């Protein structure tokens, strides 16, 4: 018998193992985990209990904050300040979904009474949404809390009434174990079975998980290569399942001539702060910028140069990512007509330095050797393409893949004649379009959309905000069904007091 592979917690600051946390799950153990979650799915049917569970999870995470932050920092090198904010965001996200569950609008209840005067006549129809079943969640590397075990995919799936099996990310297994124990304790505290959340480790476990016949949907945050492999596996099953993957994003920024003239120094400094935040490891990092040639663009670049030059060397999430970043920026910098005003790359055996590359925009307007500059490079680097005309901007934008975000920097004072056309050109490229802001903050708000055209995501859904719950639900209609047989949510007297639309009107 082959021994189970150990799962080690590794210090990214040194590359040395810290401790063995677990062992990788076998196919049999994944099967047991999924079946355990599936067996308790009915326990999540009570919305009041679900909401209490989510709030209790938030409270217990906050109570364990010191230990959670210590573990996460030891495994990710993201620092206590960043992780303190991420923990607060994660707890707030859990509480926000508790409010969504309490309010009940996510059930999307529609009741149309029988109407013989219609052509053709309408029967009595009542529609709402029900949970899909067990959800597989693949944790992210760059957010060990907000997009991992207790993060948005898990919170929204539990809010929908779906038990969750999480595949832990190998970059923070100890943090994952700690957070899973907190969530399981929260479940027990409100009277739910602990197996409403189960944790597994290992690459092969992740493959087995998406193939399991009792897994009804999956959420993923990670690389294009890994996400696409799982997406294809989900589609190739005898019964395909929804796969909501966040895969990769360039997050383009367009700076108009008028904006650069008005506040080029401010834009350069803001860009530097956004692209180096978290060592450039945010999924919304602005990785590609279209800026004007000439004096106005030069002033922006000088400000960017000064700010990036002042940034400190950083530790990336693991040495594999560090090596990929170093190789990626080296290959891009060696392309013809590419300059590096601040050279990004290795600053020691364990750290990297931030930088940026410049290239004439016209070289990117058609397919050619510079196409690598239109691909995401994970880490603290951005590419600034200098354009000489608005035609060059639109030509380059037409070649960009789908993105999570797209940003337009325009003049704040007076008219900016090209702004309407550029905003129209950016809108098809991304799920969130910003004007005079930076994309690295993603508010957990009802109107938020964190998704975008492929390869940013594999679906049209959001993974952040209240509507993220919709990924784990499906609609069902009851026709001419006696009131006594209907679920309480659809009964005529509305015993649960839920918001709904009756005969086309809100009730």
C-alpha positions as semicolon CSV with decimal commas, in nm:
position;residue;x (nm);y (nm);z (nm)
1;X;0,000;0,000;0,000
2;X;0,132;0,345;-0,095
3;X;0,164;0,575;0,205
4;X;-0,050;0,889;0,196
5;X;0,151;1,194;0,093
6;X;0,211;1,439;0,376
7;X;0,076;1,794;0,361
8;X;0,333;2,043;0,488
9;X;0,292;2,398;0,600
10;X;0,578;2,596;0,441
11;X;0,726;2,933;0,537
12;X;0,739;3,141;0,214
13;X;0,994;3,374;0,372
14;X;1,249;3,091;0,379
15;X;1,102;2,810;0,171
16;X;1,142;2,576;0,468
17;X;0,873;2,336;0,595
18;X;0,711;2,443;0,922
19;X;0,506;2,140;1,021
20;X;0,314;1,851;0,876
21;X;-0,051;1,951;0,889
22;X;-0,234;1,659;0,731
23;X;-0,208;1,397;0,457
24;X;-0,351;1,415;0,109
25;X;-0,694;1,260;0,079
26;X;-0,730;0,940;-0,121
27;X;-1,016;0,881;-0,363
28;X;-1,187;0,676;-0,092
29;X;-1,150;0,958;0,161
30;X;-1,290;1,212;-0,087
31;X;-1,584;0,980;-0,142
32;X;-1,646;0,960;0,233
33;X;-1,618;1,339;0,267
34;X;-1,871;1,406;-0,008
35;X;-2,111;1,140;0,119
36;X;-2,088;1,281;0,470
37;X;-2,176;1,629;0,344
38;X;-2,454;1,495;0,122
39;X;-2,606;1,300;0,412
40;X;-2,663;1,619;0,617
41;X;-2,795;1,844;0,340
42;X;-3,149;1,848;0,479
43;X;-3,021;1,994;0,807
44;X;-2,965;2,326;0,628
45;X;-3,328;2,357;0,521
46;X;-3,424;2,594;0,806
47;X;-3,330;2,948;0,703
48;X;-3,328;3,072;1,061
49;X;-3,072;2,811;1,161
50;X;-2,863;2,885;0,850
51;X;-2,849;3,254;0,933
52;X;-2,756;3,177;1,294
53;X;-2,481;2,945;1,170
54;X;-2,329;3,213;0,948
55;X;-2,336;3,474;1,225
56;X;-2,188;3,229;1,475
57;X;-1,911;3,141;1,229
58;X;-1,831;3,511;1,194
59;X;-1,823;3,554;1,572
60;X;-1,600;3,252;1,631
61;X;-1,361;3,357;1,354
62;X;-1,329;3,698;1,516
63;X;-1,270;3,537;1,856
64;X;-0,996;3,316;1,708
65;X;-0,855;3,611;1,513
66;X;-0,514;3,623;1,680
67;X;-0,444;3,256;1,607
68;X;-0,592;3,272;1,256
69;X;-0,382;3,575;1,162
70;X;-0,067;3,423;1,311
71;X;-0,117;3,101;1,113
72;X;-0,200;3,280;0,789
73;X;0,097;3,514;0,813
74;X;0,334;3,225;0,879
75;X;0,211;3,052;0,561
76;X;0,158;3,348;0,324
77;X;0,385;3,633;0,444
78;X;0,097;3,873;0,377
79;X;0,154;4,049;0,708
80;X;-0,066;4,105;1,015
81;X;-0,210;4,437;0,893
82;X;-0,334;4,296;0,562
83;X;-0,462;3,977;0,726
84;X;-0,642;4,166;1,002
85;X;-0,835;4,351;0,734
86;X;-0,901;4,029;0,544
87;X;-1,033;3,858;0,856
88;X;-1,270;4,149;0,921
89;X;-1,387;4,131;0,561
90;X;-1,444;3,756;0,588
91;X;-1,650;3,790;0,905
92;X;-1,850;4,075;0,752
93;X;-1,913;3,862;0,443
94;X;-2,055;3,580;0,655
95;X;-2,282;3,825;0,837
96;X;-2,390;3,981;0,508
97;X;-2,505;3,643;0,378
98;X;-2,691;3,585;0,703
99;X;-2,886;3,902;0,625
100;X;-2,953;3,774;0,273
101;X;-3,092;3,450;0,418
102;X;-3,307;3,637;0,670
103;X;-3,454;3,867;0,406
104;X;-3,540;3,583;0,169
105;X;-3,550;3,770;-0,162
106;X;-3,285;3,532;-0,300
107;X;-3,561;3,268;-0,326
108;X;-3,705;3,477;-0,614
109;X;-4,063;3,375;-0,544
110;X;-4,319;3,427;-0,822
111;X;-4,685;3,334;-0,798
112;X;-4,917;3,357;-1,098
113;X;-5,276;3,267;-1,023
114;X;-5,484;3,079;-1,276
115;X;-5,627;3,313;-1,539
116;X;-5,866;3,174;-1,798
117;X;-5,879;3,507;-1,982
118;X;-5,520;3,470;-2,101
119;X;-5,442;3,337;-2,448
120;X;-5,357;3,061;-2,397
121;X;-5,505;3,031;-2,044
122;X;-5,267;3,035;-1,750
123;X;-5,273;2,757;-1,491
124;X;-5,177;2,834;-1,131
125;X;-4,795;2,852;-1,127
126;X;-4,564;2,905;-0,831
127;X;-4,186;2,932;-0,867
128;X;-3,894;2,962;-0,628
129;X;-3,534;2,849;-0,597
130;X;-3,393;2,548;-0,416
131;X;-3,035;2,451;-0,325
132;X;-2,841;2,239;-0,573
133;X;-2,673;2,007;-0,321
134;X;-2,311;1,953;-0,222
135;X;-2,081;2,230;-0,346
136;X;-1,708;2,175;-0,402
137;X;-1,502;2,483;-0,318
138;X;-1,143;2,520;-0,437
139;X;-0,961;2,764;-0,210
140;X;-0,750;3,049;-0,347
141;X;-0,381;3,105;-0,278
142;X;-0,380;3,483;-0,248
143;X;-0,665;3,524;0,001
144;X;-0,622;3,259;0,275
145;X;-0,945;3,376;0,442
146;X;-1,177;3,577;0,214
147;X;-1,150;3,338;-0,084
148;X;-1,064;3,019;0,099
149;X;-1,221;2,792;0,360
150;X;-1,444;3,056;0,528
151;X;-1,461;3,277;0,218
152;X;-1,725;3,393;-0,025
153;X;-1,783;3,065;-0,210
154;X;-1,831;2,877;0,115
155;X;-2,045;3,148;0,276
156;X;-2,273;3,188;-0,025
157;X;-2,314;2,811;-0,071
158;X;-2,402;2,758;0,295
159;X;-2,641;3,055;0,274
160;X;-2,812;2,885;-0,021
161;X;-2,857;2,572;0,190
162;X;-2,578;2,367;0,030
163;X;-2,323;2,169;0,234
164;X;-1,964;2,235;0,128
165;X;-1,653;2,024;0,073
166;X;-1,348;2,249;0,052
167;X;-1,027;2,149;-0,124
168;X;-0,764;2,337;0,078
169;X;-0,496;2,534;-0,103
170;X;-0,149;2,388;-0,047
171;X;-0,005;2,731;0,034
172;X;-0,194;2,759;0,362
173;X;-0,299;2,414;0,489
174;X;-0,263;2,498;0,860
175;X;-0,479;2,808;0,821
176;X;-0,732;2,599;0,631
177;X;-0,748;2,338;0,908
178;X;-0,791;2,608;1,171
179;X;-1,068;2,786;0,981
180;X;-1,247;2,460;0,902
181;X;-1,245;2,369;1,271
182;X;-1,397;2,709;1,353
183;X;-1,678;2,665;1,099
184;X;-1,748;2,310;1,213
185;X;-1,761;2,430;1,573
186;X;-2,003;2,706;1,471
187;X;-2,227;2,445;1,307
188;X;-2,234;2,234;1,621
189;X;-2,305;2,540;1,836
190;X;-2,633;2,610;1,650
191;X;-2,735;2,245;1,637
192;X;-2,617;2,158;1,284
193;X;-2,405;1,852;1,196
194;X;-2,038;1,945;1,164
195;X;-2,028;1,777;0,823
196;X;-2,210;2,067;0,661
197;X;-1,847;2,165;0,598
198;X;-1,573;1,913;0,526
199;X;-1,209;1,981;0,434
200;X;-0,980;1,773;0,210
201;X;-0,622;1,821;0,094
202;X;-0,428;1,724;-0,218
203;X;-0,417;1,776;-0,593
204;X;-0,568;1,438;-0,674
205;X;-0,837;1,501;-0,413
206;X;-0,935;1,811;-0,608
207;X;-0,968;1,608;-0,928
208;X;-1,171;1,338;-0,755
209;X;-1,394;1,599;-0,595
210;X;-1,515;1,760;-0,919
211;X;-1,589;1,416;-1,063
212;X;-1,787;1,286;-0,766
213;X;-2,148;1,207;-0,866
214;X;-2,290;1,366;-0,549
215;X;-2,115;1,700;-0,605
216;X;-2,371;1,933;-0,760
217;X;-2,161;2,243;-0,836
218;X;-1,812;2,385;-0,789
219;X;-1,648;2,718;-0,717
220;X;-1,284;2,782;-0,801
221;X;-1,037;3,069;-0,773
222;X;-0,694;3,018;-0,927
223;X;-0,498;2,987;-1,248
224;X;-0,632;2,958;-1,601
225;X;-0,458;2,626;-1,650
226;X;-0,586;2,465;-1,330
227;X;-0,932;2,614;-1,355
228;X;-0,978;2,515;-1,715
229;X;-0,877;2,155;-1,639
230;X;-1,138;2,133;-1,364
231;X;-1,398;2,312;-1,578
232;X;-1,346;2,057;-1,855
233;X;-1,372;1,773;-1,603
234;X;-1,699;1,915;-1,468
235;X;-1,839;1,936;-1,822
236;X;-1,720;1,585;-1,914
237;X;-1,903;1,412;-1,628
238;X;-2,194;1,181;-1,717
239;X;-2,402;1,448;-1,545
240;X;-2,227;1,784;-1,606
241;X;-2,237;2,038;-1,323
242;X;-2,203;2,417;-1,303
243;X;-1,841;2,521;-1,254
244;X;-1,798;2,879;-1,142
245;X;-1,428;2,950;-1,191
246;X;-1,231;3,271;-1,152
247;X;-0,922;3,206;-1,361
248;X;-0,718;3,512;-1,460
249;X;-0,740;3,879;-1,546
250;X;-0,523;4,153;-1,695
251;X;-0,747;4,435;-1,563
252;X;-0,668;4,699;-1,827
253;X;-0,648;5,070;-1,751
254;X;-0,691;5,348;-2,009
255;X;-0,557;5,693;-1,922
256;X;-0,688;5,965;-2,151
257;X;-0,465;6,247;-2,272
258;X;-0,676;6,495;-2,075
259;X;-0,644;6,291;-1,754
260;X;-0,268;6,262;-1,790
261;X;-0,239;6,636;-1,850
262;X;-0,458;6,721;-1,552
263;X;-0,317;6,483;-1,289
264;X;-0,054;6,254;-1,439
265;X;0,155;6,253;-1,121
266;X;-0,143;6,149;-0,911
267;X;-0,239;5,873;-1,156
268;X;0,118;5,740;-1,163
269;X;0,134;5,722;-0,784
270;X;-0,211;5,559;-0,764
271;X;-0,115;5,300;-1,023
272;X;0,200;5,214;-0,830
273;X;0,004;5,160;-0,511
274;X;-0,253;4,941;-0,681
275;X;-0,012;4,722;-0,880
276;X;0,222;4,657;-0,584
277;X;-0,053;4,594;-0,328
278;X;-0,009;4,251;-0,174
279;X;0,307;4,199;-0,382
280;X;0,096;4,229;-0,698
281;X;-0,093;3,914;-0,607
282;X;-0,446;4,054;-0,622
283;X;-0,670;3,907;-0,892
284;X;-0,771;4,268;-0,969
285;X;-0,417;4,406;-1,005
286;X;-0,396;4,653;-1,296
287;X;-0,159;4,456;-1,517
288;X;-0,190;4,655;-1,840
289;X;-0,211;5,031;-1,891
290;X;-0,265;5,240;-2,202
291;X;-0,105;5,582;-2,145
292;X;-0,034;5,864;-2,392
293;X;0,299;5,938;-2,551
294;X;0,450;6,286;-2,518
295;X;0,509;6,511;-2,221
296;X;0,187;6,432;-2,035
297;X;0,252;6,059;-2,047
298;X;0,616;6,116;-1,950
299;X;0,509;6,293;-1,632
300;X;0,283;6,001;-1,543
301;X;0,567;5,755;-1,601
302;X;0,809;5,958;-1,389
303;X;0,563;5,951;-1,101
304;X;0,513;5,577;-1,149
305;X;0,890;5,526;-1,162
306;X;0,948;5,718;-0,840
307;X;0,671;5,539;-0,652
308;X;0,762;5,189;-0,768
309;X;1,131;5,253;-0,700
310;X;1,040;5,336;-0,340
311;X;0,847;5,012;-0,287
312;X;1,008;4,747;-0,072
313;X;1,107;4,397;-0,180
314;X;0,829;4,150;-0,112
315;X;0,782;3,782;-0,039
316;X;0,538;3,608;-0,271
317;X;0,297;3,338;-0,159
318;X;0,533;3,055;-0,248
319;X;0,860;2,997;-0,430
320;X;0,689;2,840;-0,730
321;X;0,498;3,162;-0,789
322;X;0,814;3,362;-0,728
323;X;1,006;3,163;-0,989
324;X;0,721;3,197;-1,239
325;X;0,713;3,573;-1,183
326;X;1,090;3,609;-1,231
327;X;1,086;3,401;-1,549
328;X;0,777;3,578;-1,681
329;X;0,908;3,931;-1,643
330;X;1,248;3,832;-1,784
331;X;1,089;3,688;-2,098
332;X;0,872;3,996;-2,146
333;X;1,158;4,239;-2,086
334;X;1,366;4,067;-2,355
335;X;1,110;4,135;-2,628
336;X;1,217;4,394;-2,888
337;X;1,122;4,758;-2,817
338;X;1,029;4,677;-2,457
339;X;1,192;4,894;-2,192
340;X;1,203;4,852;-1,815
341;X;1,220;5,194;-1,642
342;X;1,212;4,999;-1,314
343;X;1,328;4,641;-1,361
344;X;1,105;4,384;-1,189
345;X;1,244;4,050;-1,077
346;X;1,434;3,872;-0,802
347;X;1,585;4,081;-0,525
348;X;1,705;3,785;-0,317
349;X;1,657;3,411;-0,296
350;X;1,319;3,464;-0,135
351;X;1,196;3,808;-0,239
352;X;1,104;4,001;-0,552
353;X;1,118;4,366;-0,648
354;X;0,840;4,552;-0,821
355;X;0,878;4,712;-1,161
356;X;0,708;4,792;-1,488
357;X;0,765;4,758;-1,860
358;X;0,685;4,996;-2,145
359;X;0,611;4,927;-2,509
360;X;0,472;5,125;-2,805
361;X;0,100;5,048;-2,824
362;X;0,101;4,999;-3,201
363;X;0,309;4,682;-3,155
364;X;0,015;4,525;-2,972
365;X;-0,255;4,626;-3,221
366;X;-0,205;4,310;-3,427
367;X;-0,098;3,955;-3,349
368;X;0,276;3,919;-3,306
369;X;0,569;3,841;-3,075
370;X;0,451;4,095;-2,815
371;X;0,129;3,906;-2,737
372;X;0,279;3,782;-2,407
373;X;0,237;4,139;-2,282
374;X;-0,139;4,089;-2,308
375;X;-0,131;3,794;-2,068
376;X;-0,145;3,819;-1,689
377;X;0,187;3,803;-1,505
378;X;0,111;3,725;-1,141
379;X;0,319;3,949;-0,916
380;X;0,425;4,315;-0,878
381;X;0,456;4,420;-1,242
382;X;0,249;4,609;-1,496
383;X;0,289;4,686;-1,866
384;X;0,245;5,043;-1,988
385;X;0,165;5,068;-2,359
386;X;0,221;5,419;-2,495
387;X;-0,039;5,524;-2,752
388;X;-0,020;5,807;-3,004
389;X;-0,388;5,817;-3,101
390;X;-0,730;5,704;-2,984
391;X;-0,731;5,462;-3,276
392;X;-0,436;5,279;-3,123
393;X;-0,627;5,248;-2,795
394;X;-0,931;5,087;-2,953
395;X;-0,715;4,862;-3,171
396;X;-0,537;4,724;-2,864
397;X;-0,856;4,695;-2,660
398;X;-1,011;4,487;-2,938
399;X;-0,743;4,223;-2,880
400;X;-0,779;4,189;-2,504
401;X;-0,934;3,881;-2,342
402;X;-1,210;3,897;-2,082
403;X;-1,131;4,061;-1,748
404;X;-1,263;4,105;-1,399
405;X;-1,218;4,481;-1,420
406;X;-1,147;4,762;-1,665
407;X;-1,058;5,115;-1,558
408;X;-1,087;5,450;-1,733
409;X;-0,894;5,749;-1,601
410;X;-1,049;6,071;-1,735
411;X;-1,019;6,442;-1,659
412;X;-1,205;6,538;-1,344
413;X;-1,243;6,903;-1,443
414;X;-1,413;6,990;-1,771
415;X;-1,512;6,767;-2,059
416;X;-1,311;6,468;-2,176
417;X;-1,428;6,423;-2,532
418;X;-1,313;6,064;-2,578
419;X;-1,456;5,932;-2,251
420;X;-1,796;5,806;-2,377
421;X;-1,645;5,607;-2,661
422;X;-1,371;5,460;-2,444
423;X;-1,616;5,361;-2,172
424;X;-1,826;5,186;-2,437
425;X;-1,514;5,004;-2,562
426;X;-1,417;4,890;-2,211
427;X;-1,761;4,769;-2,101
428;X;-1,765;4,445;-2,307
429;X;-1,426;4,349;-2,163
430;X;-1,505;4,326;-1,793
431;X;-1,756;4,258;-1,520
432;X;-1,673;4,577;-1,328
433;X;-1,587;4,905;-1,501
434;X;-1,427;5,182;-1,295
435;X;-1,388;5,551;-1,370
436;X;-1,116;5,744;-1,186
437;X;-1,048;5,470;-0,934
438;X;-0,830;5,163;-0,890
439;X;-0,961;4,806;-0,906
440;X;-0,778;4,636;-0,620
441;X;-1,058;4,693;-0,369
442;X;-1,364;4,467;-0,413
443;X;-1,646;4,581;-0,185
444;X;-1,879;4,315;-0,048
445;X;-2,195;4,495;-0,156
446;X;-2,527;4,395;-0,316
447;X;-2,441;4,576;-0,642
448;X;-2,093;4,424;-0,667
449;X;-2,000;4,205;-0,962
450;X;-1,674;4,012;-0,933
451;X;-1,662;3,818;-1,256
452;X;-1,624;3,880;-1,626
453;X;-1,596;3,730;-1,973
454;X;-1,374;3,425;-2,014
455;X;-1,098;3,372;-1,909
456;X;-1,173;3,598;-1,614
457;X;-1,451;3,358;-1,519
458;X;-1,621;3,052;-1,662
459;X;-1,973;3,178;-1,595
460;X;-2,163;3,506;-1,589
461;X;-2,200;3,501;-1,210
462;X;-2,028;3,698;-0,937
463;X;-1,825;3,547;-0,652
464;X;-1,856;3,859;-0,435
465;X;-2,171;4,029;-0,311
466;X;-2,523;3,917;-0,231
467;X;-2,603;3,774;-0,573
468;X;-2,317;3,521;-0,540
469;X;-2,576;3,301;-0,371
470;X;-2,753;3,252;-0,705
471;X;-2,476;3,018;-0,825
472;X;-2,588;2,744;-0,588
473;X;-2,964;2,753;-0,655
474;X;-3,196;2,630;-0,926
475;X;-3,558;2,734;-0,997
476;X;-3,852;2,497;-0,974
477;X;-4,219;2,567;-1,055
478;X;-4,527;2,397;-0,911
479;X;-4,837;2,390;-1,133
480;X;-5,196;2,348;-1,009
481;X;-5,065;2,211;-0,679
482;X;-5,297;2,205;-0,375
483;X;-5,193;2,455;-0,111
484;X;-5,140;2,187;0,152
485;X;-4,883;2,015;-0,071
486;X;-4,684;2,330;-0,151
487;X;-4,365;2,420;0,034
488;X;-4,436;2,694;0,293
489;X;-4,255;2,951;0,079
490;X;-4,520;2,920;-0,193
491;X;-4,840;2,885;0,007
492;X;-5,117;3,134;-0,051
493;X;-5,114;3,291;0,297
494;X;-4,733;3,343;0,289
495;X;-4,679;3,199;0,640
496;X;-4,308;3,288;0,636
497;X;-4,365;3,650;0,538
498;X;-4,129;3,632;0,242
499;X;-4,096;3,894;-0,030
500;X;-4,252;3,773;-0,353
501;X;-4,414;3,881;-0,675
502;X;-4,781;3,784;-0,713
503;X;-4,955;3,821;-1,049
504;X;-4,670;4,043;-1,166
505;X;-4,670;4,276;-0,864
506;X;-4,451;4,285;-0,557
507;X;-4,637;4,161;-0,251
